[in-house]
Amino acid sequence: MFKQIVLASGNAGKLKEFTRWFAGRHIEVLPQSAFNVPECPEPHVTFIENAIAKARHACKHSGKPALADDSGICAPALGGAPGVYSARFAGENPKSDAANNAKLSAELADKADQSCYYVCVLVLVRHENDPQPIIAEGIWRGVWQQQAAGENGFGYDPHFYLPELGCTAAELDPDTKNRLSHRGLALVELKKKIDLLYPDNP
């Protein structure tokens, strides 16, 4: 069983979240910046392919097991867009949550189907050419709300309405969001798969 993994992300929030979870399994999570891992290209059109590419890339440059995630929001009325392009839906320079939200609101404005869902795919590889990556997926379903609401969260959260809770993702407290969200669900699934592969690990 590995004792260290590299997180294939520069996101401090993700590092904190994964560090907290893996600490209970006595696994140290290291940022990829500690190994000067260069930015990984993300040319693929699926979350799983991008996550696998990022995990293998971080593993190659660090020489350690690596964990990557790829996530985004999908609207069935738009054929699944923005999908893997969620972070740069309105353009690359600079990436803007406000611009992304405005574009998605405009594209969904005349659609009868306002449903949408967040996707998170987590991939853990034990070495660069690991033939059996550990893969977990979480899906969080909601409805697009044209009017933004809430100050918490980020990205598309102020427009991601949860009918069963009567609020947007941006109106949830962080602990509730982490428990219900696509990333939280994917992390639970990853935990189950790690436990199956390494049942004797604390």
Beta strands, then each sheet from edge to edge (+ up, - down):
strand 1: 4-7
strand 2: 28-31
strand 3: 66-74
strand 4: 115-125
strand 5: 134-144
strand 6: 160-162
strand 7: 167-168
sheet 1: 2+ 1+ 3+ 4- 5+ 6- 7+
end
